[in-house]
């Protein structure tokens, strides 16, 4: 009998996207073939403590919830041949074959956990340190895309120490009205405000800086919101694009994860073949520029003049039941279970490739 692959789902985390992470991980857990995979759940609470869990009974199906401390708190260690989780209670050793990080936002999607897993010499799903960090920081991401000739919205960046000097009138003059204020290092539309007035501006500034020490102020782009999923390491492929039609002023956190009627998701998007190819090409190019591997969802605006503008890239996209990443692959012929299988495969393949690299100049003499 073939040995099962032990997969550890890493979920929760310290970011404001903690609850979304739990919902995504729960869906992935349910989709994994238990005949093929031995699944371990590692939940990180909002204080950064790691716990070993047996299941997701601490989550109600349709309600966001913080991680309960129903599991055993764990420490981690490893030797040359195996990687282990060691519980504080009874020193149980548990070899792990591959980690599936389902951590949205800072302390999980930004390269921090990826660096830790590389030090542990563990295969893990998704982008490495560089791709994760670049994908998370919207400021650096957009500057790199501009350098490679990829269109982005006009934007300005401010640090926390500059807060008192930010003037509404100057922003209005440079970007027009309305404009968006958002944290530089968060996803899922957390902390994002569409600003129409000076009064809204003051509240939006406070809100964004409560999540990050660096913020972006962006012009509003008039156009259709198109999303495209990416899959692969060196050889990337793009899914059919989908369209998001928000029922509010923009695609908010609530519309993405809580209110199923918050937006209409059109999959596949109603596009010409030329538009579809242009978006798929741009998605792959953006991912390659940002050193992204494994998976990503690239979000675009398509203007009335057919200009394709990259809004952002998500290196650990949502996997909830209403998330676009798996929906787009399903429309492209890859089921949810097949998609998860492929992502784990890609992680193991990349790890094997990296293990062949020389670790000392003496070995090449």
Residue pairs with C-beta under 8 A, 6 or more apart in sequence:
4 35
4 36
4 37
4 38
5 36
5 37
5 38
5 97
5 98
5 344
6 37
6 38
6 39
6 40
6 94
6 95
6 96
6 97
6 98
7 32
7 37
7 38
7 39
7 40
7 96
7 97
7 98
7 99
7 100
7 344
8 39
8 40
8 41
8 42
8 85
8 96
8 98
8 99
8 100
9 25
9 28
9 29
9 39
9 40
9 41
9 42
9 100
9 102
10 25
10 42
10 44
10 99
10 100
10 101
10 102
10 103
10 108
10 113
11 21
11 22
11 24
11 25
11 41
11 42
11 43
11 44
11 67
11 102
11 103
12 18
12 21
12 22
12 25
12 43
12 44
12 45
12 46
12 67
12 103
13 21
13 44
13 46
13 103
13 104
13 105
13 107
13 108
14 44
14 46
14 47
14 48
14 106
14 107
14 108
15 21
15 103
15 104
15 105
15 106
15 107
15 108
15 109
15 186
16 105
16 186
16 190
16 191
16 211
17 104
17 105
17 186
17 187
17 188
17 190
18 46
18 66
18 67
19 64
19 65
19 66
19 257
20 64
20 104
20 188
20 256
20 257
20 318
20 320
21 102
21 103
21 104
21 108
22 43
22 56
22 59
22 64
22 65
22 66
22 67
23 59
23 64
23 257
23 320
24 102
24 104
24 318
24 319
24 320
24 323
25 41
25 56
25 102
25 319
26 56
26 59
27 319
27 320
27 321
27 336
28 100
28 102
28 319
28 340
29 39
29 41
29 55
29 56
31 336
31 337
31 340
32 39
32 337
32 340
33 337
33 341
36 341
37 344
40 52
40 85
40 94
40 96
41 52
41 53
41 54
41 55
41 56
41 71
42 50
42 51
42 52
42 53
42 74
42 85
43 50
43 51
43 53
43 67
43 71
44 50
44 51
44 67
44 103
44 107
44 108
45 51
45 66
45 67
45 69
46 66
46 67
48 107
49 73
50 73
50 74
50 76
51 67
51 69
51 70
51 71
51 72
51 73
51 74
52 71
52 72
52 73
52 74
52 85
52 87
52 94
53 70
53 71
54 71
57 70
58 65
58 67
58 68
58 70
59 65
64 257
64 258
72 87
72 88
72 89
73 87
73 88
74 85
74 86
74 87
74 88
75 86
75 87
75 88
76 84
76 85
76 86
76 120
77 84
77 86
78 84
78 120
78 121
82 93
82 95
83 95
83 96
83 120
83 121
83 122
84 93
84 94
84 95
84 96
85 92
85 93
85 94
85 96
86 92
86 93
86 94
96 122
97 123
97 348
98 122
98 123
98 124
98 125
98 344
98 347
98 348
98 351
99 117
99 122
99 123
99 124
99 125
99 347
100 124
100 125
100 340
100 343
100 344
100 347
101 108
101 109
101 113
101 114
101 117
101 124
101 125
101 126
101 316
102 316
102 319
103 109
103 113
103 316
104 187
104 188
104 316
104 318
105 136
105 185
105 186
105 187
105 188
105 190
106 112
106 136
106 185
106 186
107 113
108 316
109 132
109 135
109 136
109 187
109 314
109 315
109 316
110 132
110 133
110 136
110 137
110 185
111 128
111 129
111 130
111 131
111 132
111 133
111 136
114 124
114 126
114 127
114 128
114 129
114 132
115 129
117 124
118 128
118 129
122 351
123 347
123 348
123 350
123 351
124 347
124 351
125 294
125 295
125 343
125 344
125 346
125 347
126 132
126 293
126 294
126 295
126 315
126 316
126 343
126 347
127 135
127 291
127 292
127 293
127 294
127 295
127 296
127 315
128 291
128 293
130 291
131 290
131 291
131 292
131 293
131 315
132 315
132 316
133 140
134 140
134 141
134 144
134 290
134 291
134 292
135 141
135 290
135 292
135 296
135 313
135 314
135 315
136 185
136 187
136 315
137 184
137 185
137 214
138 182
138 184
138 185
138 216
138 312
139 155
139 157
139 184
139 214
139 216
141 290
141 312
141 313
142 152
142 155
142 310
144 289
144 290
145 152
145 286
145 289
145 290
145 310
146 152
148 285
148 289
150 282
150 285
150 286
150 289
150 310
151 307
151 308
151 309
151 310
152 309
152 310
152 311
153 218
153 219
153 221
153 301
153 309
153 311
154 174
154 175
154 218
154 219
155 175
155 216
155 217
155 218
155 219
156 171
156 174
156 175
156 216
156 217
156 218
157 184
157 214
157 215
157 216
157 217
158 166
158 214
158 215
158 217
159 213
159 214
160 209
160 213
160 214
163 205
163 209
166 205
166 217
168 198
168 201
168 202
171 179
171 201
171 217
172 179
175 217
175 218
175 219
176 219
176 220
177 195
177 196
178 194
178 195
178 196
178 220
179 194
179 195
179 217
179 218
179 219
179 220
180 192
180 193
180 194
180 195
180 216
180 217
180 218
180 219
180 220
180 250
181 192
181 193
181 195
181 201
181 204
181 205
181 207
181 208
181 215
181 216
181 217
182 189
182 191
182 192
182 193
182 208
182 215
182 216
182 218
183 190
183 191
183 192
183 208
183 209
183 211
183 212
183 214
183 215
183 216
184 212
184 214
184 215
184 216
185 212
185 214
186 211
186 212
187 312
187 314
188 253
188 256
188 257
188 318
189 250
189 251
189 252
189 253
189 256
190 211
190 253
191 207
191 208
191 210
191 211
191 212
192 208
192 250
192 252
192 253
193 200
193 203
193 204
193 207
193 208
194 220
194 249
194 250
195 201
195 204
205 215
208 215
209 215
221 301
221 303
221 309
221 311
222 303
222 304
223 301
223 302
223 303
223 304
223 307
223 309
224 243
224 269
224 301
224 302
225 243
225 244
225 245
225 246
225 251
225 299
225 300
225 301
225 311
226 241
226 242
226 243
226 244
226 269
226 271
226 279
226 299
226 300
226 301
226 302
227 241
227 242
227 243
227 244
227 297
227 298
227 299
227 300
227 324
227 328
228 238
228 239
228 240
228 241
228 242
228 279
228 280
228 283
228 297
228 298
228 300
228 328
229 238
229 239
229 283
229 295
229 296
229 297
229 298
229 317
229 324
229 325
229 328
229 329
229 332
230 236
230 237
230 238
230 239
230 283
230 284
230 287
230 292
230 295
230 296
230 297
230 298
231 237
231 239
231 294
231 295
231 329
231 334
231 339
231 342
231 343
231 346
232 293
232 294
232 346
233 293
233 294
233 346
233 349
233 350
236 284
236 287
236 288
237 284
238 279
238 280
238 281
238 283
238 284
239 280
239 328
239 329
239 331
239 332
240 267
240 268
240 269
240 276
240 328
240 331
240 332
241 268
241 269
241 271
241 276
241 279
241 280
241 300
241 328
242 265
242 266
242 267
242 268
242 269
242 324
242 327
242 328
242 331
243 265
243 266
243 267
243 269
243 270
244 251
244 263
244 264
244 265
244 266
244 324
245 263
245 264
245 265
245 266
246 252
246 255
246 262
246 263
247 255
247 261
247 262
247 263
247 264
248 255
248 262
248 263
251 263
252 262
254 262
255 262
255 263
256 262
256 263
256 318
256 322
256 323
257 318
257 320
257 322
260 322
265 322
265 324
265 327
267 324
267 327
267 328
267 330
267 331
268 276
268 328
268 331
269 276
271 279
271 302
275 302
275 306
278 306
278 308
279 300
279 302
279 308
282 298
282 300
282 308
282 310
283 296
283 298
283 300
286 298
286 310
286 313
287 296
287 298
287 313
290 313
292 313
292 315
293 346
293 350
294 343
294 346
294 347
294 350
295 315
295 316
295 317
295 325
295 343
296 313
296 314
296 315
296 317
297 313
297 314
297 317
297 324
297 325
297 328
298 310
298 312
298 313
298 314
299 310
299 311
299 312
299 313
299 314
300 308
300 309
300 310
300 311
301 308
301 309
301 311
302 308
302 309
303 309
314 325
317 323
317 324
317 325
318 324
318 325
319 325
319 326
326 336
326 339
329 336
329 339
330 336
330 339
334 342
358 364
